[in-house]
Amino acid sequence: VPLHLTVELGTATMSIAEILKLGTGSVVELDRSVGHPVDLLANDRPIARGEIVAIGESFGLRITELIAL
């Protein structure tokens, strides 16, 4: 069964004018702080929380909590 998995790092609200001003090296401030758990979504529904980990030159998600469906 194919699933679309998404890790939600945080959200930000910006106007179109602010988005158009973004360029290489721009920083978008999110509503979560460093160390805050991130959400794992399956088909846009939260199923777990975890923390971002570095694996060599890639990133992964260490699941720390499953969300009851």
C-alpha positions as CSV (number, residue, x, y, z in Angstrom):
1,V,0.0,0.0,0.0
2,P,1.7,3.2,-1.1
3,L,1.8,6.0,1.5
4,H,3.0,9.6,1.2
5,L,5.2,10.3,4.3
6,T,6.0,13.8,5.4
7,V,8.0,15.1,8.3
8,E,6.7,18.4,9.5
9,L,9.5,20.6,10.9
10,G,7.3,23.5,11.7
11,T,5.1,26.1,10.0
12,A,5.4,29.8,9.1
13,T,2.9,32.4,7.9
14,M,4.2,34.7,5.2
15,S,2.7,37.2,2.8
16,I,3.2,36.7,-1.0
17,A,5.4,39.8,-0.9
18,E,7.7,38.2,1.8
19,I,7.8,34.9,-0.2
20,L,8.8,36.8,-3.4
21,K,11.7,38.4,-1.5
22,L,13.2,35.0,-0.5
23,G,16.4,34.0,-2.2
24,T,19.4,31.8,-1.8
25,G,20.6,31.9,1.8
26,S,17.3,33.3,3.1
27,V,16.1,32.0,6.5
28,V,12.5,31.3,7.2
29,E,11.7,31.2,11.0
30,L,9.5,28.3,12.0
31,D,7.1,28.1,14.9
32,R,9.1,25.3,16.6
33,S,12.4,25.5,18.5
34,V,15.5,23.3,18.2
35,G,15.0,20.1,20.1
36,H,11.2,20.2,19.7
37,P,9.7,16.9,18.4
38,V,8.7,16.8,14.8
39,D,5.6,15.2,13.4
40,L,5.5,12.3,11.0
41,L,2.5,12.4,8.7
42,A,1.1,9.6,6.5
43,N,-1.2,10.8,3.8
44,D,-1.4,14.2,5.7
45,R,-2.5,12.5,9.0
46,P,-0.2,12.6,12.0
47,I,1.0,9.1,13.0
48,A,4.1,9.6,15.1
49,R,6.5,12.1,16.6
50,G,10.3,11.9,16.7
51,E,13.6,13.7,16.4
52,I,15.7,14.5,13.4
53,V,19.0,12.5,13.3
54,A,22.0,12.7,10.9
55,I,23.0,9.5,9.2
56,G,26.2,10.1,7.3
57,E,25.4,12.9,4.9
58,S,21.6,12.2,5.1
59,F,18.9,13.0,7.6
60,G,16.5,10.6,9.2
61,L,13.7,10.5,11.8
62,R,14.0,8.6,15.1
63,I,10.5,7.8,16.1
64,T,9.9,8.5,19.8
65,E,6.1,8.3,20.1
66,L,3.3,6.7,18.1
67,I,0.1,8.7,17.9
68,A,-3.1,6.7,18.5
69,L,-5.4,6.7,15.5
